[in-house]
Amino acid sequence: MPTAYLAIGSNIDADANLRRGLALLARAVRVRALSTLYRTPALGRPDDPPFVNGVAEIATTLPPRALKMALRRIEAALGRRRSAEKCAPRVLDLDIIWYDDISDARYPLPDPEIPHRPFLAIPLAELAPTLALPDGTLLRDLADELRGAPMTPLPALTDLLRKDLEDEHHARGRTDS
């Protein structure tokens, strides 16, 4: 079953919306792991509330386009309305940032922003340190270069969401890894 990595984030009632969003995600795909979550400033919008960001590793049979549509449905279920402002506040943001070794011109994967966004690179490297970007850079090396970015780890929230995912996994009777 293909492995994909999803960026997850919120800056509107983030704790509750991430909790609800991950529960919906776990019903749609197998969530294998969740990185540490971090509080990060909103990109280019200093007056906006900070984001809570992380990365989820999933197993899915959905190809990238179908997965993207499933993620959009989850966002919409929580009330997200997309606007022209790419960095606007949002209740939930779910984006595919890595999908095994698929290269599809419609979906530039891995996400070309990974090297420039510590809130993507550092959590992704936590889950998959030996993955390499197209230029050969290992994620663990990139994450080391980006340490010191304005990111505050949120261990209590991370633990809560991991427990929620484990409970959801057991409730659904899944035995896959």
C-alpha positions, 0 to 999 in steps of 0.5 A: 500500500502506498505511503504518503505524508500530509502536512496538517495545520490550523490556526483557528481553534487549532487544538479542537480542529486538528483533533476533529480533522485527524479523526475524520482522516483516520476514517478515510485512510490508515494514519500510521504516524504523527510527527510532533506538532509545532506552534509556528508564526503565520507566514507573512501575516504577523497579525494573524494567529499562529499555526499549529503544524505537523505531518502525518504518515498515511497508508492509502490506496487512493492515488494523489488526485483522489486523496487530494479530493478526500482531504478537501472534503475533510477540510470542508466538513470542518468549515474551511472555505478556500479563498484567493489568500493562500496564507489566510487563517484556516480551520484545517489545512491538509496537503499532500507533501510526499507520495511514495515515488510518484511524479505527476506534473499535475502534483509536484511531489515531493512538495517543492516548498519543503526545503523552504518551510521548516514547519514541513521539513522538520516534522517530515524528517522526524517521520522519514529522516532518510527520504531524499529530495530530488536534489539528493538532500536527505531530510534529516540533513535539511532538518538540521539546517533549518533548526532554530526556526521559530517553532515551538514543540507542543508535546501535550497536544502531540500526545493527545492526538496520537492517543486519539489516533490509536483509539480510533485505530483500535475502535475500527478493529484495524490490524494493519501497520 
